[in-house]
Amino acid sequence: MPRPASQTADPVCFSEEHVRIVRRRLRFGRAADAPKLALALSGGGIRSATFSLGVMQALAKAKLEDASVPLTAAGPDTDSLQGEASWLARFDYLSTVSGGGYLGAFFCSLFVPGRFRQQTTPESAAADAYAVMRVEPPPRFSTSRRTRTMARQVDALAGRSMPLAWLRENGRYLLPTGAGDTAYALALFIRNLLSVHGVLGTLAVLLLGLLAWSGAGLAAWAGLDTGLRAALASGKGSDFVLWWSPLWRLLPALLLLWCAPAALAYWLKPRVPGRGGYRPGHWLWLALALLVAYFECFATWPPQTGFWRYPAWGILWLGLAARALQLGYGWMAQRKAPGEAGAGGEYRVGVTRSLSASLLLLLGLFTLALVETLGQSLYLYLQRTSAGSLTLSSLVAALGAALAGVRYLARVFDEKSPSGWIARLPLPLLTAVAGVLLALVVLMLWACLVQAVAWGGALPASGAFASGWRLFLLVLLALVLAVLAGSPADFLRLSSLQQFYAARLTRAYLGASNGLRFASKERRAYSSAEPMPGDDLTLADYYGHATLAPLHLINCALNQTLGPAEQLVQRDRKGKPVCLAPGADDQVRFWVDGQAVRLHVPHGGVPQLGRWVAISGAAFSTGLGRATSLGSSLLCGLANIRLGDWQMLRGSGLVSRPVADEWPWRAFANQLLLLREWSGRFRGLHSRWQYLSDGGHFENTGVYELLRPGRQVKLIVACDCGADPDYRFDDLANLVRLARVDFALEIEVDQYAATHKGLRDVFTTPDALRLAQLQRKHVAQAEDDTRCAILLNVYPAADPARGEPVCRIVLIKPRVVSGMPADLLHYASNNPAFPQQTTIDQFFDDQQWESYRKLGLFVGEMLFAQEGGDRQAATALHCYLAL
């Protein structure tokens, strides 16, 4: 059976990547047709970046000769790449997700000529990149001008230690200067939080003001009871009373006028042309209509039957409205599917959708009535009590504390499989309830503000009416502010945490390859809290044809919970993979689920590299891929925990646009996009704007794009650094499932490698690692071992014989192993969660940073061996993989 277009393996799609790989291999003096190798760095924040750094250092030091090409000797200070025979240099692809992207962007940026050192050729820049990765151990960062200047000198080998020293210096990259940065971040958060609520508040005030204005007008013109008199009468002797909104009266009317008829119309059979006639029900309804008309026009209702007057009118209306719906939807059903059989199904779908729309409207009216009731009641209470200002301050403080608590709990939203007591809680339900309650409190405060304007800050009196002109001016002001707030193009990004996150990532990781920082005479160059020219890179420079870096695939996730068809995407995955990859020359390619799309930038230039790395690492946000729910989106939106970014991608998948994307709704673009975030309603490519977030929200290992058949990768070394304290391999299970469904590939554990004489000391199976973790937790008797990797074979699903694998994956798993240095053993004993500490911890001190880096180096050396070390496992692996 043919596979969908987005899932087919079309080598032509990746021809530009193949050309770049061949061109790079020729510069390295390697065979153009050798099997492709790839390195994948998973998500996991700074934990993944630091562990992967150690692994990459081991790969940079380990030799992997290409037997097909004789290598010439190269000295330590030569620009020739002919002698670069390391494992790291053999990788054609580098695929990163989230935290792995921090390190991947740093490493590949070293290859940009003239960036780290002045006047460098592509070959010398590449030689520098591999030399930097071989610096062991990374030293402390020196503020000595002489030492830092050496990084810019062509013949200064000591200067090559500065990039890794900068990474060590910035383990606390989010708040590098301590209290000063904490105050800065707090001020930024409060400003952005108030700004977001202010922008959405303009719509809330506009809507609530219109309701209050219309209610005040009707009350003054027609004497409509606003409920104030009843509230004041029932509240004698009490400060708090419920001031009911007049909107409550519309709920029964809506039930009678629309909801009930739509429910009844479902049971009426649509009329088929040529098959007329009346049924007994029609005659009964007609008889009731005549009887009611008689009593209303020619007689009076007898006292003993007067009670039945209103039920009779209700039944008449239900029958008339249901009959009207029957005729209308029956006519439309006949046009879509002529014939009794087809029209019956279309008719029932139509009336059911009508009932659904009426219930949504009923829910909306109920929410507005509840909000207005709470707002009015709160305003009345504040005016009737002497401690009104204190009460209001306490309410706002409690709301602020609740939003601060949401920031702490946000880490639970991104957990793929929460453990402990959290796993036993119905998190989607609890977060939805908490989000709705917090939203009601916020709306109640806006409704209270509307009442304060309506009454001029005075106590409402029985028989008085709210000021119509004040409300009119409020509505007019809210409309103007809403239009003004809806137009700034960068508001969504600048009001989120994405800008702050991207800036700190850029300075900490891309700044490590920025030679201008090390040569600068300014003291601000010492701190990643301060921006410096040259920290960031354009995608054209990063992916330029001159660079000899491996092809870096930056993986993100496109959130999608709504749209035509695609139920697997909307209900289960809730997103699609997005991949940035180099194209021809200096171009960059954007791929969404294997289809090429183009990035449309209506204002300004294409986002630079640092911003894309931040999008790839946007783990905590309103859009969480498959973990997206109404509760998580609403809570993160209310607390302004938004790390994702809105972009405009154009491709063949754009088949329709919702009404909200068209005029005049574009005047409120910022508010509508914020509401989509808060409600978790993302339309993917079926909308003008797409919400991008952490690549781990779709697939966290970084292997998925490398398995795409068009890329034809034969060997993947993957660092699986996602938080997995119980070693349940959730990310691996997700990868296996996605590869089977999307690519028709089966990923199986190589059981023989776990028993192979030369490999069994380091290779194992997921079950064995899970058992070893239980042993470490003293559930069973512990035993020392050095197992830290799993060998996986990839086969076509249509090949039951399981012949030669189309790809092999060496999956490296961070864990405590025997033989580690004393400092690692000490750190592990004092921190039982090491090396699977929570991803929310993005503040690594030097002890923690060094422990993760050294563990990665130690594990990498066991697998690939350093020069002059024990090469037993490396030799066995080389032979087993037939490299």
ABEGO torsion letter per residue (X at the ends): XBBBAAABBBAAAAAAAAAAAAAAAAAAGBBAABBBBBBBBBBGEAAAAAAAAAAAAAAAABBBBBAABBBBBBBAABABAAABABAAAABABBBBBEAAAAAAAAAAAAABBGAABBGBBAAAAAAAAAAAAABOBBBBBBABAAAAAAAABAABAAAAAAAAAAAAAAABAABAAEAAAAAAAAAAAAAAAAAAAAAAAAAAAAAAAAAAAAAAAAAAAAGBBAGAAAAAAAABGBABBBBBBAAAAAAAAAAAAAAAAAAAAAABBBBBBGBBEBBAAAAAAAAAAAAAAAAAAABBBBAAAAAAAAAAAAAAAAAAAAAAAAAAAAAAAAAABBEAAAAAAAAAAAAAAAAAAAAAAAAAAAAAAAAAAAAAAAAAAAAABAAAAAAAAAAAAAAAAAAAAAAAAAAAAABABBBEAAAABBAAAAAAAAAAAAAAAAAAAAAAAAAAAAAGGBBBBBGBBBBAAAAAAAAAAAAAAAAAAAABAAAAAAABAAAAAAAAAAAAAAAAABAAAAABABAAAABAABBBBGABBBAAAAABAABABBBBBBBBBBBBABEBEGAAAAAAAGEBBBBBBBBBEABBBBBBGGBBBBBBBABEBBBBAAAAAAAAABABBABAEAABBAAAAAAAAAAGBBABBBBBBBBAABABBBAAABOAAAAAAAAAAAAAAAAGBBAEAABABBBBBBAAAABAAGAAAAABAAAGBABBBBBBABBBAAGAGAAAAAAAAAAAAAAGBBBBBBAAAAABAAAAAABBBAAAAAAAAAAAAGABBBBBBABABBBBBBBBAABAAGBBBABBBBBBBBBBBBGBBAAAAAAAAABAAOAABBAABABBBAAAAAAAAAAAAAAAAAAAEBBGBBAAAAAAAAAAAGX
